[in-house]
Amino acid sequence: MRYELTDDEWAAIKAMLPSKPRGVPRVNDRRVLNGIFWVLRSGAPWRDLPRNFGPYTTCYNRFVRWRRAGVWAKIMNALAAAHDAAVQMIDTSIVRVHQHGACINRSNRQSIGRSRGGLTSKIHALVDTNGLPVRLALSAGEAHDNRLAGKLMSNLQPGSMLLADRGYDADWIRELAVKRGAWANIPPKSNRTSPICFSPYLYRARNRVERFFNSFKQCRRVATRYDKLAANYLAFVQLASIRLWLRVNESTP
Protein backbone atom coordinates (compact mmCIF):
# COMPACT_ATOMS: atom_id res chain seq x y z
CA MET A 1 0.00 0.00 0.00
CA ARG A 2 1.11 3.57 -0.61
CA TYR A 3 3.09 5.45 2.04
CA GLU A 4 4.37 2.27 3.72
CA LEU A 5 7.98 1.95 4.86
CA THR A 6 10.31 0.21 2.43
CA ASP A 7 12.57 -2.59 3.66
CA ASP A 8 15.57 -0.24 3.73
CA GLU A 9 13.65 2.46 5.62
CA TRP A 10 12.42 -0.08 8.15
CA ALA A 11 15.93 -1.44 8.64
CA ALA A 12 17.21 2.09 9.32
CA ILE A 13 14.54 2.95 11.88
CA LYS A 14 13.95 -0.39 13.59
CA ALA A 15 16.90 -0.16 15.98
CA MET A 16 15.78 3.30 17.18
CA LEU A 17 12.40 2.12 18.43
CA PRO A 18 11.85 1.44 22.15
CA SER A 19 12.35 -2.15 23.24
CA LYS A 20 9.89 -4.10 25.36
CA PRO A 21 11.71 -7.00 27.04
CA ARG A 22 8.89 -7.85 29.46
CA GLY A 23 5.16 -8.30 29.47
CA VAL A 24 2.81 -9.01 26.59
CA PRO A 25 4.54 -8.72 23.20
CA ARG A 26 3.82 -5.42 21.47
CA VAL A 27 1.71 -5.27 18.33
CA ASN A 28 3.86 -5.39 15.18
CA ASP A 29 5.84 -2.15 15.13
CA ARG A 30 6.20 -1.96 11.37
CA ARG A 31 2.47 -2.35 10.77
CA VAL A 32 1.67 0.33 13.35
CA LEU A 33 4.26 2.72 11.92
CA ASN A 34 2.87 2.18 8.43
CA GLY A 35 -0.55 3.13 9.78
CA ILE A 36 0.82 6.28 11.39
CA PHE A 37 2.62 7.28 8.18
CA TRP A 38 -0.58 6.61 6.20
CA VAL A 39 -2.45 9.12 8.38
CA LEU A 40 0.45 11.58 8.08
CA ARG A 41 0.56 11.43 4.29
CA SER A 42 -3.15 11.16 3.53
CA GLY A 43 -4.41 13.61 6.16
CA ALA A 44 -7.34 11.31 6.92
CA PRO A 45 -8.88 11.03 10.40
CA TRP A 46 -7.63 8.18 12.57
CA ARG A 47 -11.01 6.47 12.35
CA ASP A 48 -10.58 6.15 8.56
CA LEU A 49 -7.40 4.08 8.88
CA PRO A 50 -7.61 1.01 6.58
CA ARG A 51 -8.16 -2.28 8.39
CA ASN A 52 -4.92 -3.85 7.19
CA PHE A 53 -3.08 -1.55 9.62
CA GLY A 54 -5.02 -2.97 12.54
CA PRO A 55 -7.32 -1.08 14.94
CA TYR A 56 -6.96 2.68 14.58
CA THR A 57 -6.88 3.00 18.37
CA THR A 58 -3.64 0.98 18.44
CA CYS A 59 -1.95 3.30 15.97
CA TYR A 60 -3.25 6.44 17.67
CA ASN A 61 -2.30 5.29 21.16
CA ARG A 62 1.19 4.29 20.00
CA PHE A 63 1.60 7.66 18.26
CA VAL A 64 0.66 9.58 21.43
CA ARG A 65 2.53 7.31 23.84
CA TRP A 66 5.77 7.54 21.88
CA ARG A 67 5.30 11.29 21.47
CA ARG A 68 5.06 11.66 25.23
CA ALA A 69 8.15 9.49 25.66
CA GLY A 70 10.08 11.67 23.20
CA VAL A 71 10.62 8.84 20.73
CA TRP A 72 9.84 10.87 17.60
CA ALA A 73 12.16 13.70 18.70
CA LYS A 74 14.96 11.24 19.49
CA ILE A 75 14.69 9.55 16.09
CA MET A 76 14.64 12.93 14.36
CA ASN A 77 17.75 14.08 16.25
CA ALA A 78 19.56 10.80 15.56
CA LEU A 79 18.96 11.05 11.81
CA ALA A 80 19.76 14.77 11.67
CA ALA A 81 23.05 14.26 13.53
CA ALA A 82 24.67 13.39 10.19
CA HIS A 83 23.62 16.65 8.52
CA ASP A 84 25.93 18.71 6.29
CA ALA A 85 26.68 21.81 8.39
CA ALA A 86 28.58 23.82 5.75
CA VAL A 87 25.48 25.91 5.04
CA GLN A 88 22.45 26.16 7.29
CA MET A 89 19.23 27.94 6.37
CA ILE A 90 16.45 29.17 8.61
CA ASP A 91 12.89 30.08 7.65
CA THR A 92 9.24 29.73 8.63
CA SER A 93 6.03 28.57 6.99
CA ILE A 94 2.43 29.39 7.87
CA VAL A 95 -0.09 26.55 8.25
CA ARG A 96 -3.85 27.04 8.32
CA VAL A 97 -5.63 25.51 11.30
CA HIS A 98 -8.65 23.39 10.35
CA GLN A 99 -11.89 23.97 12.21
CA HIS A 100 -11.46 20.57 13.92
CA GLY A 101 -8.23 21.79 15.46
CA ALA A 102 -9.42 25.28 16.35
CA CYS A 103 -11.64 24.43 19.32
CA ILE A 104 -9.22 25.89 21.86
CA ASN A 105 -10.10 28.38 24.57
CA ARG A 106 -8.02 31.54 24.96
CA SER A 107 -6.27 30.31 28.09
CA ASN A 108 -4.86 27.31 26.23
CA ARG A 109 -3.82 28.54 22.81
CA GLN A 110 -1.65 25.56 21.82
CA SER A 111 0.49 27.57 19.37
CA ILE A 112 -2.58 28.76 17.49
CA GLY A 113 -2.84 32.44 16.66
CA ARG A 114 -5.01 34.75 14.62
CA SER A 115 -3.38 36.42 11.64
CA ARG A 116 -4.58 37.86 8.35
CA GLY A 117 -5.36 34.37 7.06
CA GLY A 118 -7.45 33.39 10.09
CA LEU A 119 -6.34 30.86 12.70
CA THR A 120 -2.82 29.72 11.88
CA SER A 121 0.31 28.11 13.26
CA LYS A 122 3.88 28.77 12.14
CA ILE A 123 6.54 26.11 11.59
CA HIS A 124 10.12 27.27 12.23
CA ALA A 125 12.83 25.18 10.59
CA LEU A 126 16.61 25.06 10.32
CA VAL A 127 17.82 22.97 7.39
CA ASP A 128 21.27 21.89 6.26
CA THR A 129 23.22 22.34 3.01
CA ASN A 130 21.00 19.78 1.26
CA GLY A 131 17.74 21.24 2.53
CA LEU A 132 17.18 18.51 5.12
CA PRO A 133 15.65 19.45 8.50
CA VAL A 134 17.96 19.80 11.49
CA ARG A 135 15.87 21.67 14.08
CA LEU A 136 12.11 22.30 14.20
CA ALA A 137 9.82 24.42 16.36
CA LEU A 138 6.23 25.63 16.43
CA SER A 139 4.62 28.94 17.35
CA ALA A 140 1.39 30.85 16.89
CA GLY A 141 0.86 32.18 13.37
CA GLU A 142 1.17 35.85 14.29
CA ALA A 143 4.58 35.39 15.97
CA HIS A 144 7.54 37.12 14.30
CA ASP A 145 9.72 34.91 12.13
CA ASN A 146 12.83 35.40 14.27
CA ARG A 147 11.07 34.69 17.57
CA LEU A 148 12.50 31.16 17.84
CA ALA A 149 15.72 31.82 15.93
CA GLY A 150 17.81 31.51 19.09
CA LYS A 151 16.40 28.05 19.80
CA LEU A 152 17.00 26.84 16.26
CA MET A 153 20.53 28.24 16.18
CA SER A 154 21.55 26.61 19.47
CA ASN A 155 23.49 23.89 17.63
CA LEU A 156 24.89 26.08 14.86
CA GLN A 157 28.25 24.61 13.87
CA PRO A 158 31.50 26.65 13.81
CA GLY A 159 32.62 27.55 10.31
CA SER A 160 29.14 27.28 8.81
CA MET A 161 27.21 29.94 6.92
CA LEU A 162 23.71 30.88 8.02
CA LEU A 163 21.29 31.98 5.31
CA ALA A 164 18.01 33.73 6.12
CA ASP A 165 15.73 36.37 4.63
CA ARG A 166 15.37 40.00 5.72
CA GLY A 167 13.03 39.04 8.54
CA TYR A 168 16.09 37.75 10.40
CA ASP A 169 18.17 40.88 9.92
CA ALA A 170 18.71 41.67 13.58
CA ASP A 171 21.93 42.51 15.40
CA TRP A 172 21.33 39.88 18.08
CA ILE A 173 21.02 37.13 15.43
CA ARG A 174 24.26 38.19 13.77
CA GLU A 175 26.00 38.36 17.14
CA LEU A 176 24.72 34.92 18.08
CA ALA A 177 26.04 33.50 14.80
CA VAL A 178 29.46 35.05 15.50
CA LYS A 179 29.48 33.53 19.00
CA ARG A 180 28.85 30.13 17.40
CA GLY A 181 31.74 30.68 15.01
CA ALA A 182 29.43 31.07 11.99
CA TRP A 183 28.72 33.85 9.48
CA ALA A 184 25.18 35.16 8.95
CA ASN A 185 24.66 35.99 5.28
CA ILE A 186 21.37 37.90 5.61
CA PRO A 187 20.21 40.72 3.29
CA PRO A 188 19.97 44.05 5.14
CA LYS A 189 16.68 45.78 5.78
CA SER A 190 16.06 49.09 4.05
CA ASN A 191 16.28 50.97 7.34
CA ARG A 192 19.68 49.56 8.34
CA THR A 193 22.20 52.37 8.70
CA SER A 194 25.44 50.50 9.43
CA PRO A 195 27.02 48.61 6.48
CA ILE A 196 27.21 44.82 6.65
CA CYS A 197 28.90 42.07 4.66
CA PHE A 198 26.38 40.34 2.38
CA SER A 199 26.84 38.10 -0.68
CA PRO A 200 23.87 37.95 -3.09
CA TYR A 201 25.58 35.10 -4.96
CA LEU A 202 25.81 32.84 -1.90
CA TYR A 203 22.31 33.87 -0.88
CA ARG A 204 20.90 32.04 -3.92
CA ALA A 205 21.27 28.73 -2.09
CA ARG A 206 18.54 29.76 0.34
CA ASN A 207 15.88 28.40 -2.02
CA ARG A 208 16.62 24.96 -0.59
CA VAL A 209 14.74 25.78 2.59
CA GLU A 210 11.76 26.81 0.45
CA ARG A 211 12.00 23.51 -1.42
CA PHE A 212 12.10 21.72 1.92
CA PHE A 213 8.76 23.23 2.92
CA ASN A 214 7.29 22.31 -0.47
CA SER A 215 8.31 18.66 -0.05
CA PHE A 216 7.38 18.72 3.60
CA LYS A 217 3.81 19.85 2.93
CA GLN A 218 3.08 16.94 0.63
CA CYS A 219 2.10 15.33 3.92
CA ARG A 220 -1.46 16.57 4.29
CA ARG A 221 -1.46 16.14 8.04
CA VAL A 222 1.28 18.80 8.09
CA ALA A 223 -0.01 21.05 5.29
CA THR A 224 -3.22 21.61 7.30
CA ARG A 225 -3.30 21.45 11.07
CA TYR A 226 -6.11 19.17 12.26
CA ASP A 227 -4.69 18.54 15.75
CA LYS A 228 -5.90 20.51 18.73
CA LEU A 229 -2.75 19.83 20.73
CA ALA A 230 0.44 21.55 19.62
CA ALA A 231 2.47 18.56 20.84
CA ASN A 232 0.60 16.17 18.53
CA TYR A 233 0.96 18.49 15.54
CA LEU A 234 4.67 18.97 16.19
CA ALA A 235 5.00 15.18 16.38
CA PHE A 236 3.55 14.92 12.86
CA VAL A 237 6.02 17.60 11.75
CA GLN A 238 8.84 15.49 13.19
CA LEU A 239 7.50 12.35 11.50
CA ALA A 240 7.41 14.10 8.12
CA SER A 241 11.04 15.12 8.67
CA ILE A 242 11.97 11.59 9.68
CA ARG A 243 10.50 10.28 6.44
CA LEU A 244 12.52 12.78 4.41
CA TRP A 245 15.72 11.66 6.09
CA LEU A 246 14.89 7.98 5.62
CA ARG A 247 14.30 8.44 1.91
CA VAL A 248 17.54 10.35 1.43
CA ASN A 249 19.51 7.71 3.34
CA GLU A 250 17.85 4.98 1.29
CA SER A 251 18.92 6.58 -1.98
CA THR A 252 22.49 7.13 -0.78
CA PRO A 253 24.80 4.34 -2.04
N, C-alpha and C positions, 0 to 999 in steps of 0.2 A: 504494500500500500504506500501511497505517496507520503512523504515527510518522515518515513521511518529511518532509523539509524542504519548506516551501512555496516558491514562487518569490520571495516577498518576504523570507523568512528566508534563503534562499540568497544573495540579492543583498546582504543586510546582512553576511553572514559571509564571503563569498567573498574580499573584499579583505584580510581578516585572516589568511588561510592562507599558509603559507610558499611562496615561489616556487621554481621549479626551472628556471633558464635553460639548464642544460647537461645532457648525458647523455640517457639514454632517457626519453621522456615518462612522467610519472607516471600511474598508473591513475586514472580519473575520480574527482576529489575528491568530487563531490556523491554519487555512488553509494556510495563508501566511507563518507562521513559518515552517509548514510542507514542503512547497515548498522550502524554504531556506535550510532546513536540507537535502532535497533531492539533491539539487545541491552540498552541502557540501560533502555528502557521495558518490554520484555517480561520481562527477568530471565533469559532463556534462556542456556544455555552457548554459547560461540562456535561450537562444532561444529554447533549447530542453526540457524545463520544460513541463511535461505532463499537459494537459488541465484541469484536475480535480483540479489543484492548482490555477486556474485562470490565467489571463494574466501574462506573465513572467515579463512585465514591472512593474507590481504592486509589485511583490516579490523583484525585483532588487532595485526599488526605496525605498522600505521599508528597505531593508538591508543597503543601503547607508545612508539613512536619519537617521536611528537609530545608525549607526556607528558614524556619525558626532555628534550626540547628546550624545555619550558616553554610550548608553544603553547596548551594549554588554559587555563593560568593567565593568559597574556597576553590572550587573547580575553575571558576573564571580567573582567579588570581594565579592559579597554577599554570593554566594555559598561556596567560598573558605574560608570565615571567620570562618567556623566550622572545619578547618583542624586540624589534629593531629600534633602538633609541636614538639613532642619528638625527632624525627629525621627528618632532612630536607636535601634533596639531590639536587645538582645543576649539570647541564650538558647541552650540546648543540647537535644539530642534523642538518646536512646539507640537504638542499632541492634543487633539480635541478629546474632551471627556464625554463619553456616551451618557445618555440619561440614566442608564442602569448603574453607572458608577458615580453619579452626581448627588446621590441622596445622602449628603453629609451635612451635619449641622455646623454652624459657624465656629463652635468651640473645638471642633475636631476636623480641621480642614484637609488633612491627609495629602498635602502637596497639591491641592487643587486651588486655582485662583481664577479670578474673573479678569479677562483682558478683552481687547477689541473683538476677538473671535468667539467670545462666550466663555464657558468654563473650560480651562485648559491646564495642562501640566507641561513642564519643560524638562527635557532630557539634556543633561550636561555630559559631554564625552571628551576624553583625551585619547587620541589614536596615535599609532606609531607611524613609521616611515611608509609602511605598506597600507595604511588606512585601516588597521585592525585595532579594536578597542583595548585600551589598557586600564583606564579608570572610568567609572560611570557614577552619576549622581542624579537626583531628582529634586525638583523644586516646583513651587506654584508657577503658573504660566506668566504672571505679571512680574516675576522676579527679574532683576537685571542679569544680563548674560554672564557678567564676571563675578556674580555673587558667590559661586562655589569654585572659583578659579584656584584659590589657595588650597582647597581640599584636593582638587585634581592634580595640582602641580606638586604635591607633597613628595612624590617619588621621581621627580624630574631628574634625569641623569646628567652628570657633569659632561660637558663637551657637546651636548645636544643643542639643536636649534628649535625654538618654540615658534610656531606659526599660529596667528590668530587674526581675526578681523578688527576693525576699528573699535568695536565695542569693548575690546580688552586693552585699549590704549590708556593705561593708567600707570602712574609712576610706581605704585606699590607692586604691580605685577612685574614690571621690568626689574625692580629691585629684588624681588623674590627670585626671578630667573637668574640674576647675577649671583645671588647667595647660593643657588644650587649649581653654579658653575656652567650655566647655559646662557644662550643669547636669544632674546625675544625679538623676532623679526615681525613687527606689528606696524601697519601703516598708521601714520599720525592723524589725529583728528584735526579738523580745520581750525580749531581754536587753540591748538598747541603753539606756544610761543618759543620754547627752547628747541633747537635743532636736535634731531636724533638720527641714528644710523638705520637705514631701511633699504632693503634690496627688493625691488619689484620683480626681478627675475626669479629669485629664490621663493618669493611669495606665491608663484604660480602653482607650487606643489600643494597648496592648501586645499585644492579642489578634492583631494583624497578624503578629507573628512566629510565633505558634502556627499561624495560617492558612498561613504560608509553609511550615512543616514538613509540614502536611497535603498541600499541593499538591506539594511536593517529593518526598514519599514515594509518590506515584503511580508514580514510576519504580521498578520492582521491584528493579533492580540497586542502588538506594540504600536502599530499605526493608529489605532483608536484605543483609548483607555476605557475598558469595561469594568475594571476592578475598583471597588470602593476603597480598599486599603492600599496605601502607598507602598507598603512592604511587598504585597502580592504583585503589584504592577512592576516594581523594580526587579522582582525575581524573574518575571517574564523578560524584562530588558536584559538581565544577565543571561538567561537561557538563550535568547537570540544571539547574544555575543558569543556564548559557548559554541553554538552551532557554526558560526562563522569561522571560529578558530579550528574546529574539528574538520571542516571542509578544506581549509587551507592546508592543514597538516596532512590530510589524506592525499592531496594532490602533489605534495612535496616528495620528490623521489628520495 
